[in-house]
Amino acid sequence: MSRADSAANCTEPEGSDPGSPRRRLGRAQRHQQIRDAAASQALRVGLQQLTHRGIASELGVTHALVVHYEPDMAALRAHVCHALLQEEFLQTSRCLEGIADAVDGVRTLIGLMSSPRRAAHAAIWLDGWSLGRHHPGTAEVVRAMMRRWEDLVSGLVSRGVSSGEFADVDARACAWEAIALLDGLNAHMLVGYGHRSEYVERIAVPWEARLGLAPGTLSPIREHDNKL
């Protein structure tokens, strides 16, 4: 079941039929229900828009009940930020696991990270950076996830260097640069800056140069480039 499906199942108040008894959830179940609802809301409206009342309204429970389980909204936002960013990281890692060729791995990563389908998770990153300026817990979540991404990308680059597919580059420095490029272009994507059809190229061309790859290795060469 997706988060959207899970959230949909929470929109009807428990025991909304006047003739039916309210179903009581155990403490752990209720706590998880609140956190799941918060995660679903964050994907729709952003971390900064999460409120106790909004979560209570979605679940059909009282504001006081949500506050009882999650009294610190900043801490809840940090928890949700970690859960959602880790969810995306694990999904991406699984997609890359079966790809032995480093060039194919980088090409796949670029495709995944430039997909419009990840816009909601890209927005969580931006919210996390913004909230992390004032909330140490959120800042630590974001830094930890950035380190995991750097490890993933540097491992991919190291494999390509060892196999001779890539130039002899500093894998960790290259990974940091690549992640910064991806983050910046995803921020542009969220506000509709530039043409979406060019996003893959804008990411691929600098990576090709950095890794010593021929133009067009990571993205098709445009027709106008062939005429130059």
Buried (B, 14 or more C-beta within 10 A) or exposed (E): EEBEEBBEEBEEEBEEEEEEEEEEBEEEEBBEBBBBBBBBBBBBBBBEEBBBEBBBBBBBBEBEBBBEBBEEBBEBBBBBBBBBBBBBBEEBEEBBEEBEEBBEBBBBBBBBBBBEEBEBBBBBBBBBBBBBEEBEBBBEBBEEBBEBBBEBBBBBBBBBBEEEBBBEBEBBEBBBBBBEBBBEBBBBBEEEEEEEEEBBBBBBBBBBEBBBBEEBBBBEEEEEEEEE
